[in-house]
Amino acid sequence: MVLRILTTLVGLLAASAAVEAADSALLGCWRSQQVQVTLADQSRRDQNGDCVTEYDGTKARSRCHSESGDIEILSSYESFAPGQLRVTMLDPASGKPKAAPSELRYRIDEDWLLIERPIIAAAAPTGASSKQPTSLKSVSIRVAPAADKKSACKPRGSNPLRIGKTPVSALALTVPAGWEPWLVDPASDQRLAPAVNASLFVGAFVPQGTAASASGPSQLVLVLDDVRSGPSPVRSAEFAAIKKRFAHELGSAQPGCDLPDRVCGQLRLPDGGQVYTELFNIRGRVAMVSSTVHSATDSTSLLRKSVQTFVDRLRIDNAP
């Protein structure tokens, strides 16, 4: 009997220690990178916003910025088992619960926080039940503590690089010298919509002084956050699969470079244009940078130089 009691106590203590260890690993700030929502018909939608969440041990503060304004959601949380949280949304003024608790599963993988949670939705109108969200998965990256606490754990705020309400990438980017944003909404402009597709739109850029051209840009650089790998960090093994997919998409054209964290290729378009694309792994994300030019002559050097300019800028802006 004594042995059984001691064994039980040791098991409880071990479970408690595991819960505390998992809980302490949550402390700090996390920036959302990708949210994938699964619908009742098993289709998926990839989303993301300019959002951060800060865990302090008992409370979680989620802050998001959008064109409609900034919002902050306050929740309490408790770890009731290893890798599981019970979360309750709170009224920010009174600190009292404003919704029933919900449960989620989480996992911390180096600098990434991965969350899975079911979605309990209200009854849908007739015929719309197949599009009801049923669950979500998300991946966030840890944000290093800032020297200035006033600027710590905040959304990035207004983005002058793009317009529209399409999902926002977590990748930071400043415009390289000699370039300017081409402010076109990919959700409504068919010149960009097919190229952006389901990717997270970082921005479209044209040579300085050409954005207002009535005939449209003669050269365009498109920067995307490719979400096809799903809401999880991309490492060497995952990127190897991405390179195989890219080679298949190129068809008869061969990749122009093939490195552990980078792959590129060039195609001539049916309308006579040329496009050069590079995919590279940056802090667990797949950045896709494409440069397009309409020219009857070979523009390989021009295309590669412009892509490299943006790749270098992305690496600098997203360094740990």
VENRACOR-V217586 format. One record per residue. N is the residue number from 1. OMEGA is omega in whole degrees, 0 to 359 (NA if undefined). Layout:
[[N;OMEGA] [N;OMEGA]]
This chain:
[[1;180] [2;180] [3;180] [4;179] [5;180] [6;178] [7;178] [8;180] [9;179] [10;178] [11;179] [12;180] [13;179] [14;179] [15;179] [16;180] [17;180] [18;178] [19;181] [20;180] [21;179] [22;182] [23;181] [24;179] [25;179] [26;188] [27;178] [28;188] [29;180] [30;179] [31;181] [32;177] [33;181] [34;175] [35;179] [36;181] [37;176] [38;180] [39;184] [40;179] [41;178] [42;171] [43;184] [44;176] [45;180] [46;183] [47;170] [48;178] [49;177] [50;189] [51;172] [52;174] [53;181] [54;179] [55;181] [56;180] [57;178] [58;183] [59;174] [60;178] [61;177] [62;181] [63;181] [64;174] [65;174] [66;178] [67;181] [68;181] [69;180] [70;176] [71;176] [72;179] [73;180] [74;179] [75;167] [76;178] [77;175] [78;178] [79;183] [80;176] [81;179] [82;177] [83;180] [84;180] [85;169] [86;188] [87;179] [88;178] [89;184] [90;170] [91;185] [92;181] [93;184] [94;184] [95;181] [96;180] [97;177] [98;177] [99;178] [100;179] [101;173] [102;182] [103;178] [104;175] [105;179] [106;178] [107;177] [108;183] [109;185] [110;183] [111;184] [112;175] [113;180] [114;185] [115;172] [116;178] [117;175] [118;177] [119;178] [120;186] [121;175] [122;181] [123;182] [124;175] [125;179] [126;179] [127;182] [128;186] [129;182] [130;180] [131;176] [132;175] [133;181] [134;180] [135;175] [136;171] [137;180] [138;174] [139;177] [140;179] [141;182] [142;178] [143;180] [144;179] [145;180] [146;177] [147;178] [148;185] [149;180] [150;181] [151;183] [152;173] [153;176] [154;172] [155;181] [156;176] [157;186] [158;184] [159;181] [160;186] [161;187] [162;172] [163;179] [164;184] [165;176] [166;182] [167;187] [168;177] [169;175] [170;181] [171;177] [172;179] [173;168] [174;186] [175;177] [176;177] [177;179] [178;182] [179;176] [180;179] [181;171] [182;191] [183;179] [184;181] [185;182] [186;179] [187;184] [188;182] [189;184] [190;175] [191;181] [192;188] [193;182] [194;181] [195;180] [196;179] [197;183] [198;181] [199;174] [200;187] [201;176] [202;177] [203;174] [204;189] [205;180] [206;178] [207;182] [208;176] [209;183] [210;185] [211;183] [212;182] [213;182] [214;182] [215;182] [216;184] [217;175] [218;175] [219;184] [220;171] [221;182] [222;181] [223;183] [224;172] [225;186] [226;186] [227;187] [228;178] [229;178] [230;184] [231;178] [232;180] [233;178] [234;176] [235;185] [236;182] [237;180] [238;181] [239;176] [240;178] [241;178] [242;179] [243;177] [244;179] [245;181] [246;178] [247;178] [248;181] [249;178] [250;180] [251;183] [252;177] [253;181] [254;176] [255;181] [256;175] [257;183] [258;181] [259;183] [260;183] [261;187] [262;174] [263;183] [264;179] [265;183] [266;179] [267;170] [268;185] [269;180] [270;182] [271;178] [272;178] [273;178] [274;179] [275;177] [276;186] [277;175] [278;172] [279;177] [280;183] [281;181] [282;179] [283;176] [284;177] [285;176] [286;176] [287;178] [288;180] [289;181] [290;175] [291;183] [292;177] [293;176] [294;184] [295;179] [296;180] [297;179] [298;183] [299;185] [300;183] [301;180] [302;182] [303;181] [304;181] [305;181] [306;177] [307;181] [308;178] [309;181] [310;177] [311;179] [312;181] [313;178] [314;180] [315;180] [316;185] [317;183] [318;177] [319;180] [320;NA]]
